[in-house]
Amino acid sequence: MIKRFFLVILFAVALFAFQAKVIMPFVYDVIASDLFLEDTGDEKNDLSSSNIMTMGAFDQCNNYIANELLSDHTLIFQETFINAFGLGAYRYVLNADVEIQPSDAPVFTKRYVCKIKYSEGDDTSGINISDNWSIIDIDGLKDI
C-alpha cells in the first residue's frame, strides 16, 4: 500500500517536471512566434479619434441597438460618440449616450459601450453595409 502511494507521488512529480521543463517551454516558443500574429495594417490607436471608420462603427452600433436590442423603445441617439478607440485589426470600441423612451416610463439617458469589427479591411466603400460589421459586445443596455 505504501509503495503504491509513493509510486503515485513519484509519477505526479515526474508529470509536473515534464510539464514545466518540456511542455511549457514549447508553448512559450509557439506563443512568441509569428503563428498568431495578424498583420492587417490597421494599427491600434490609444487616443480617442473621429474618422470615417469610427463614425461608421458608431452608425452600425446605433442601428443594431435600434433594430435588434431595443426595438420596442423609442430611442434618440446623440449626433456623435463620447470616445472611440481603434483596437487594431479593424476592431473599434466606442461609448456614447442614448435617450430611451419606454412605453410606460419617463425618458432616461443611458451610456453604452459598443465593441465592433469591420470585416472588409481597408476597403471603406462598404462601410455603410451592416453585413460588413460584426457586433462583438454591447454593454450598458442589457438591464433595460
N, CA, C and O of each residue as an XYZ file, in Angstrom:
576
protein
N       0.826     -1.192      0.000
C       0.000      0.000      0.000
C       0.868      1.253      0.000
O       0.604      2.188     -0.755
N       1.895      1.279      0.835
C       2.781      2.434      0.920
C       3.571      2.588     -0.373
O       3.847      3.709     -0.799
N       3.946      1.443     -1.019
C       4.676      1.507     -2.277
C       3.828      2.172     -3.359
O       4.339      2.972     -4.143
N       2.548      1.848     -3.407
C       1.651      2.444     -4.409
C       1.504      3.953     -4.168
O       1.496      4.741     -5.114
N       1.391      4.336     -2.925
C       1.271      5.750     -2.598
C       2.505      6.514     -3.072
O       2.383      7.556     -3.716
N       3.696      5.997     -2.753
C       4.922      6.648     -3.187
C       5.078      6.607     -4.701
O       5.643      7.531     -5.285
N       4.590      5.558     -5.341
C       4.637      5.461     -6.795
C       3.747      6.530     -7.427
O       4.138      7.147     -8.418
N       2.564      6.756     -6.874
C       1.667      7.800     -7.375
C       2.310      9.173     -7.189
O       2.267     10.005     -8.095
N       2.897      9.411     -6.034
C       3.583     10.677     -5.773
C       4.734     10.861     -6.757
O       4.920     11.953     -7.293
N       5.510      9.801     -6.999
C       6.628      9.866     -7.927
C       6.155     10.208     -9.339
O       6.755     11.050    -10.007
N       5.093      9.566     -9.791
C       4.552      9.861    -11.120
C       4.009     11.282    -11.197
O       4.176     11.935    -12.227
N       3.374     11.780    -10.158
C       2.868     13.158    -10.140
C       4.009     14.154    -10.230
O       3.917     15.135    -10.967
N       5.082     13.916     -9.490
C       6.247     14.797     -9.539
C       6.890     14.732    -10.923
O       7.292     15.760    -11.468
N       6.989     13.537    -11.493
C       7.569     13.387    -12.826
C       6.709     14.093    -13.871
O       7.243     14.733    -14.778
N       5.400     13.987    -13.757
C       4.496     14.665    -14.688
C       4.629     16.183    -14.571
O       4.668     16.886    -15.581
N       4.697     16.679    -13.355
C       4.877     18.112    -13.133
C       6.205     18.586    -13.721
O       6.253     19.632    -14.368
N       7.273     17.839    -13.506
C       8.582     18.214    -14.039
C       8.574     18.188    -15.563
O       9.136     19.080    -16.199
N       7.943     17.179    -16.152
C       7.843     17.086    -17.609
C       7.090     18.285    -18.174
O       7.494     18.866    -19.181
N       6.001     18.646    -17.520
C       5.221     19.797    -17.980
C       6.035     21.085    -17.860
O       6.042     21.901    -18.781
N       6.715     21.270    -16.739
C       7.459     22.505    -16.504
C       8.698     22.610    -17.396
O       9.039     23.709    -17.832
N       9.370     21.510    -17.675
C      10.637     21.547    -18.410
C      10.511     21.293    -19.905
O      11.389     21.692    -20.670
N       9.431     20.635    -20.339
C       9.290     20.300    -21.752
C       8.082     20.996    -22.383
O       8.228     21.721    -23.367
N       6.923     20.785    -21.834
C       5.683     21.285    -22.445
C       5.616     22.816    -22.418
O       5.399     23.434    -23.460
N       5.796     23.435    -21.251
C       5.643     24.881    -21.139
C       6.679     25.653    -21.958
O       6.304     26.654    -22.570
N       7.941     25.264    -22.013
C       8.858     25.984    -22.916
C       8.420     25.905    -24.379
O       8.564     26.875    -25.124
N       7.890     24.758    -24.789
C       7.373     24.630    -26.146
C       6.192     25.568    -26.368
O       6.121     26.240    -27.397
N       5.270     25.620    -25.418
C       4.105     26.511    -25.522
C       4.558     27.962    -25.601
O       4.037     28.721    -26.417
N       5.512     28.363    -24.775
C       6.018     29.735    -24.804
C       6.677     30.059    -26.138
O       6.533     31.177    -26.632
N       7.388     29.120    -26.727
C       8.001     29.340    -28.036
C       6.948     29.528    -29.120
O       7.103     30.382    -29.994
N       5.890     28.747    -29.072
C       4.815     28.882    -30.055
C       4.117     30.227    -29.894
O       3.820     30.892    -30.886
N       3.854     30.633    -28.665
C       3.189     31.914    -28.425
C       4.055     33.073    -28.900
O       3.532     34.041    -29.452
N       5.353     32.996    -28.700
C       6.261     34.071    -29.088
C       6.498     34.122    -30.592
O       7.011     35.120    -31.097
N       6.139     33.079    -31.309
C       6.378     33.048    -32.750
C       5.345     33.910    -33.471
O       4.449     34.475    -32.844
N       5.477     34.003    -34.772
C       4.541     34.766    -35.593
C       3.298     33.964    -35.966
O       2.499     34.417    -36.785
N       3.123     32.803    -35.390
C       1.995     31.950    -35.732
C       0.662     32.640    -35.468
O      -0.271     32.492    -36.258
N       0.554     33.389    -34.380
C      -0.695     34.037    -34.018
C      -0.711     35.519    -34.375
O      -1.651     36.224    -34.008
N       0.290     36.000    -35.070
C       0.378     37.402    -35.426
C      -0.519     37.686    -36.621
O      -0.410     37.042    -37.664
N      -1.396     38.647    -36.455
C      -2.279     39.048    -37.540
C      -1.877     40.450    -37.961
O      -2.104     41.408    -37.222
N      -1.284     40.581    -39.134
C      -0.833     41.875    -39.617
C      -1.838     42.392    -40.631
O      -1.809     42.000    -41.798
N      -2.734     43.280    -40.184
C      -3.785     43.800    -41.048
C      -3.463     45.177    -41.593
O      -4.132     45.649    -42.512
N      -2.463     45.819    -41.051
C      -2.155     47.177    -41.466
C      -2.934     48.223    -40.680
O      -2.651     49.415    -40.794
N      -3.893     47.802    -39.898
C      -4.676     48.718    -39.066
C      -4.081     48.693    -37.665
O      -4.184     47.697    -36.949
N      -3.469     49.783    -37.294
C      -2.781     49.856    -36.010
C      -3.704     50.314    -34.890
O      -4.692     51.010    -35.121
N      -3.368     49.917    -33.702
C      -4.088     50.325    -32.502
C      -3.899     51.821    -32.287
O      -2.820     52.363    -32.526
N      -4.974     52.488    -31.827
C      -4.904     53.913    -31.538
C      -5.334     54.128    -30.097
O      -6.496     53.916    -29.751
N      -4.384     54.554    -29.247
C      -4.674     54.748    -27.829
C      -5.431     56.037    -27.539
O      -5.925     56.227    -26.427
N      -5.526     56.912    -28.512
C      -6.232     58.176    -28.326
C      -7.585     58.117    -29.023
O      -7.715     57.554    -30.110
N      -8.586     58.705    -28.384
C      -9.905     58.761    -28.995
C      -9.824     59.573    -30.279
O      -9.212     60.641    -30.310
N     -10.438     59.068    -31.329
C     -10.385     59.773    -32.601
C     -11.702     59.631    -33.346
O     -12.451     58.673    -33.158
N     -11.953     60.596    -34.180
C     -13.126     60.560    -35.041
C     -12.635     60.518    -36.478
O     -11.988     61.452    -36.952
N     -12.949     59.426    -37.168
C     -12.591     59.288    -38.574
C     -13.691     58.500    -39.261
O     -14.704     58.174    -38.641
N     -13.505     58.199    -40.502
C     -14.554     57.521    -41.265
C     -14.900     56.152    -40.669
O     -16.060     55.740    -40.684
N     -13.896     55.456    -40.148
C     -14.147     54.126    -39.591
C     -14.883     54.197    -38.253
O     -15.810     53.422    -38.016
N     -14.480     55.120    -37.377
C     -15.169     55.212    -36.088
C     -16.586     55.735    -36.262
O     -17.488     55.329    -35.529
N     -16.795     56.635    -37.227
C     -18.162     57.115    -37.491
C     -19.026     55.989    -38.073
O     -20.204     55.869    -37.737
N     -18.438     55.173    -38.940
C     -19.178     54.021    -39.466
C     -19.502     53.020    -38.373
O     -20.598     52.461    -38.340
N     -18.549     52.793    -37.476
C     -18.784     51.889    -36.350
C     -19.896     52.436    -35.458
O     -20.751     51.681    -34.995
N     -19.887     53.730    -35.219
C     -20.918     54.379    -34.402
C     -22.297     54.200    -35.034
O     -23.257     53.857    -34.344
N     -22.398     54.429    -36.334
C     -23.685     54.256    -37.030
C     -24.176     52.813    -36.946
O     -25.360     52.571    -36.714
N     -23.267     51.854    -37.135
C     -23.675     50.448    -37.103
C     -24.088     50.011    -35.702
O     -25.037     49.242    -35.548
N     -23.384     50.494    -34.682
C     -23.782     50.183    -33.305
C     -25.177     50.734    -33.025
O     -26.018     50.049    -32.443
N     -25.413     51.969    -33.443
C     -26.728     52.576    -33.223
C     -27.821     51.831    -33.974
O     -28.913     51.632    -33.441
N     -27.543     51.418    -35.205
C     -28.529     50.641    -35.964
C     -28.845     49.321    -35.276
O     -30.004     48.912    -35.210
N     -27.823     48.661    -34.768
C     -28.029     47.394    -34.073
C     -28.866     47.600    -32.810
O     -29.785     46.826    -32.539
N     -28.554     48.629    -32.049
C     -29.308     48.910    -30.822
C     -30.761     49.208    -31.160
O     -31.667     48.694    -30.503
N     -30.994     50.035    -32.182
C     -32.350     50.432    -32.543
C     -33.160     49.285    -33.140
O     -34.356     49.173    -32.870
N     -32.535     48.443    -33.937
C     -33.281     47.407    -34.654
C     -33.301     46.052    -33.971
O     -34.226     45.270    -34.189
N     -32.303     45.753    -33.151
C     -32.202     44.434    -32.545
C     -32.345     44.442    -31.032
O     -33.101     43.651    -30.466
N     -31.624     45.329    -30.388
C     -31.526     45.281    -28.936
C     -32.695     45.957    -28.234
O     -33.255     45.399    -27.291
N     -33.067     47.140    -28.679
C     -34.137     47.909    -28.029
C     -35.199     48.333    -29.036
O     -35.624     49.488    -29.049
N     -35.617     47.410    -29.867
C     -36.566     47.745    -30.932
C     -37.945     48.123    -30.405
O     -38.729     48.732    -31.133
N     -38.259     47.777    -29.163
C     -39.569     48.110    -28.598
C     -39.577     49.433    -27.826
O     -40.559     49.745    -27.152
N     -38.496     50.212    -27.918
C     -38.396     51.511    -27.267
C     -38.195     52.600    -28.316
O     -37.719     52.334    -29.419
N     -38.561     53.819    -27.960
C     -38.236     54.969    -28.788
C     -36.873     55.473    -28.342
O     -36.655     55.725    -27.157
N     -35.960     55.619    -29.288
C     -34.574     55.978    -28.976
C     -34.178     57.273    -29.669
O     -34.559     57.527    -30.811
N     -33.410     58.080    -28.960
C     -32.822     59.289    -29.532
C     -31.316     59.193    -29.314
O     -30.825     59.293    -28.189
N     -30.599     58.997    -30.411
C     -29.154     58.875    -30.340
C     -28.505     60.250    -30.430
O     -29.039     61.158    -31.068
N     -27.359     60.394    -29.792
C     -26.586     61.626    -29.884
C     -25.982     61.714    -31.289
O     -25.897     60.712    -31.999
N     -25.567     62.910    -31.677
C     -25.005     63.093    -33.015
C     -23.632     62.453    -33.161
O     -23.239     62.058    -34.259
N     -22.911     62.351    -32.064
C     -21.582     61.764    -32.121
C     -21.302     60.996    -30.829
O     -22.032     61.130    -29.847
N     -20.279     60.222    -30.839
C     -19.911     59.418    -29.680
C     -19.109     60.247    -28.682
O     -18.655     61.347    -28.995
N     -18.943     59.714    -27.494
C     -18.122     60.363    -26.475
C     -16.650     60.061    -26.732
O     -15.821     60.970    -26.790
N     -16.333     58.786    -26.885
C     -14.977     58.321    -27.176
C     -15.053     57.184    -28.177
O     -16.027     56.432    -28.205
N     -14.020     57.065    -28.997
C     -13.897     55.925    -29.911
C     -12.420     55.599    -30.057
O     -11.593     56.482    -30.282
N     -12.107     54.332    -29.929
C     -10.724     53.888    -29.996
C     -10.594     52.769    -31.030
O     -11.434     51.871    -31.091
N      -9.558     52.829    -31.826
C      -9.222     51.747    -32.741
C      -8.373     50.731    -31.994
O      -7.329     51.077    -31.441
N      -8.811     49.493    -31.976
C      -8.087     48.439    -31.273
C      -7.102     47.713    -32.178
O      -6.371     46.834    -31.722
N      -7.076     48.073    -33.442
C      -6.256     47.366    -34.419
C      -7.054     46.249    -35.051
O      -8.064     45.817    -34.495
N      -6.622     45.780    -36.191
C      -7.296     44.706    -36.938
C      -8.749     45.065    -37.238
O      -9.616     44.192    -37.275
N      -9.010     46.363    -37.453
C     -10.335     46.879    -37.807
C     -11.393     46.572    -36.748
O     -12.556     46.309    -37.058
N     -10.956     46.613    -35.498
C     -11.866     46.489    -34.360
C     -11.899     47.829    -33.649
O     -10.876     48.502    -33.523
N     -13.085     48.213    -33.185
C     -13.275     49.509    -32.566
C     -14.111     49.354    -31.306
O     -14.962     48.471    -31.207
N     -13.850     50.229    -30.351
C     -14.682     50.298    -29.159
C     -15.046     51.765    -28.975
O     -14.194     52.650    -29.060
N     -16.315     52.000    -28.725
C     -16.775     53.366    -28.549
C     -17.835     53.415    -27.474
O     -18.502     52.421    -27.186
N     -17.978     54.589    -26.885
C     -19.064     54.764    -25.940
C     -19.820     56.030    -26.281
O     -19.260     56.999    -26.794
N     -21.107     55.995    -25.983
C     -21.998     57.095    -26.325
C     -23.216     57.027    -25.418
O     -23.407     56.070    -24.667
N     -24.025     58.059    -25.507
C     -25.270     58.121    -24.749
C     -26.443     57.962    -25.692
O     -26.381     58.342    -26.861
N     -27.513     57.391    -25.162
C     -28.763     57.277    -25.897
C     -29.905     57.608    -24.940
O     -29.915     57.162    -23.793
N     -30.865     58.395    -25.423
C     -32.063     58.672    -24.645
C     -33.095     57.607    -24.987
O     -33.355     57.326    -26.157
N     -33.673     57.024    -23.954
C     -34.604     55.913    -24.130
C     -35.968     56.317    -23.598
O     -36.092     56.811    -22.477
N     -36.996     56.099    -24.423
C     -38.371     56.376    -24.019
C     -39.136     55.057    -24.012
O     -39.623     54.614    -25.052
N     -39.243     54.425    -22.831
C     -40.066     53.220    -22.756
C     -41.534     53.582    -22.947
O     -41.905     54.751    -22.840
N     -42.351     52.609    -23.223
C     -43.772     52.882    -23.462
C     -44.508     53.306    -22.196
O     -45.543     53.966    -22.288
N     -44.006     52.948    -21.026
C     -44.736     53.227    -19.793
C     -43.891     53.915    -18.723
O     -44.173     53.773    -17.533
N     -42.852     54.664    -19.128
C     -41.987     55.318    -18.149
C     -41.420     56.597    -18.764
O     -41.492     56.791    -19.977
N     -40.862     57.461    -17.931
C     -40.276     58.696    -18.471
C     -38.969     58.438    -19.214
O     -38.354     57.380    -19.075
N     -38.565     59.416    -19.996
C     -37.317     59.345    -20.755
C     -36.134     59.315    -19.799
O     -36.114     60.033    -18.799
N     -35.153     58.481    -20.110
C     -33.905     58.461    -19.344
C     -32.742     58.236    -20.303
O     -32.915     57.721    -21.407
N     -31.564     58.632    -19.860
C     -30.362     58.523    -20.676
C     -29.476     57.403    -20.140
O     -29.257     57.295    -18.933
N     -28.979     56.585    -21.036
C     -28.057     55.500    -20.676
C     -26.796     55.650    -21.516
O     -26.847     56.025    -22.688
N     -25.676     55.351    -20.894
C     -24.394     55.324    -21.597
C     -24.083     53.875    -21.935
O     -24.236     52.985    -21.098
N     -23.650     53.649    -23.150
C     -23.324     52.290    -23.572
C     -21.916     52.239    -24.165
O     -21.355     53.255    -24.574
N     -21.376     51.049    -24.198
C     -20.093     50.770    -24.826
C     -20.337     49.709    -25.890
O     -20.982     48.693    -25.631
N     -19.829     49.947    -27.061
C     -20.018     49.016    -28.178
C     -18.645     48.616    -28.712
O     -17.802     49.465    -29.003
N     -18.441     47.317    -28.833
C     -17.221     46.784    -29.445
C     -17.642     46.131    -30.759
O     -18.531     45.280    -30.785
N     -16.998     46.538    -31.839
C     -17.447     46.145    -33.175
C     -16.236     45.899    -34.077
O     -15.162     46.456    -33.850
N     -16.419     45.061    -35.104
C     -15.328     44.728    -36.040
C     -15.825     44.907    -37.465
O     -16.939     44.519    -37.816
N     -14.965     45.504    -38.270
C     -15.239     45.692    -39.699
C     -14.533     44.587    -40.472
O     -13.339     44.366    -40.273
N     -15.242     43.895    -41.344
C     -14.682     42.703    -41.997
C     -14.073     42.959    -43.372
O     -13.524     42.036    -43.973
N     -14.155     44.173    -43.880
C     -13.680     44.430    -45.240
C     -12.309     45.093    -45.297
O     -11.923     45.619    -46.340
N     -11.577     45.077    -44.202
C     -10.223     45.630    -44.195
C     -10.207     47.115    -44.463
O     -10.996     47.861    -43.884
N      -9.310     47.555    -45.342
C      -9.199     48.991    -45.602
C     -10.107     49.464    -46.736
O      -9.998     50.612    -47.166
N     -10.988     48.617    -47.221
C     -11.960     48.989    -48.246
C     -13.141     49.686    -47.568
O     -14.011     49.027    -46.998
N     -13.167     51.001    -47.631
C     -14.216     51.761    -46.954
C     -15.468     51.942    -47.801
O     -16.401     52.617    -47.368
N     -15.514     51.364    -48.985
C     -16.701     51.528    -49.827
C     -17.919     50.817    -49.239
O     -19.051     51.196    -49.539
N     -17.711     49.806    -48.416
C     -18.823     49.077    -47.821
C     -19.065     49.428    -46.369
O     -19.638     48.635    -45.622
N     -18.636     50.605    -45.968
C     -18.720     50.983    -44.559
C     -20.164     51.137    -44.074
O     -20.431     50.998    -42.881
N     -21.084     51.420    -44.976
C     -22.492     51.607    -44.591
C     -23.316     50.328    -44.718
O     -24.525     50.355    -44.490
N     -22.702     49.238    -45.068
C     -23.395     47.961    -45.216
C     -23.269     47.191    -43.905
O     -22.163     46.862    -43.475
N     -24.389     46.910    -43.283
C     -24.358     46.290    -41.952
C     -23.777     44.883    -41.965
O     -23.259     44.432    -40.943
N     -23.847     44.174    -43.093
C     -23.276     42.825    -43.163
C     -21.754     42.840    -43.086
O     -21.140     41.806    -42.822
N     -21.142     43.986    -43.312
C     -19.688     44.100    -43.231
C     -19.201     44.350    -41.815
O     -17.995     44.429    -41.583
N     -20.108     44.473    -40.872
C     -19.764     44.750    -39.475
C     -20.254     43.608    -38.597
O     -21.287     42.998    -38.874
N     -19.515     43.328    -37.548
C     -19.915     42.322    -36.559
C     -19.887     42.969    -35.187
O     -18.860     43.486    -34.750
N     -21.021     42.934    -34.520
C     -21.077     43.425    -33.148
C     -20.434     42.366    -32.263
O     -20.873     41.216    -32.252
N     -19.407     42.744    -31.530
C     -18.751     41.819    -30.617
C     -19.446     41.847    -29.266
O     -19.724     40.801    -28.680
N     -19.729     43.064    -28.770
C     -20.397     43.185    -27.474
C     -20.955     44.587    -27.323
O     -20.383     45.556    -27.822
N     -22.071     44.679    -26.633
C     -22.640     45.957    -26.226
C     -22.919     45.857    -24.740
O     -23.587     44.932    -24.276
N     -22.396     46.824    -24.002
C     -22.559     46.807    -22.553
C     -23.228     48.103    -22.113
O     -22.995     49.162    -22.696
N     -24.055     48.012    -21.088
C     -24.715     49.173    -20.531
C     -26.191     49.241    -20.844
O     -26.912     50.051    -20.261
N     -26.658     48.397    -21.765
C     -28.068     48.430    -22.165
C     -28.800     47.114    -21.916
O     -29.951     46.961    -22.323
N     -28.159     46.187    -21.265
C     -28.751     44.864    -21.116
C     -29.805     44.789    -20.012
O     -30.616     43.863    -20.001
N     -29.806     45.736    -19.096
C     -30.742     45.676    -17.980
C     -31.981     46.547    -18.202
O     -32.647     46.916    -17.235
N     -32.295     46.873    -19.426
C     -33.441     47.727    -19.719
C     -34.642     46.874    -20.071
O     -35.716     47.406    -20.352
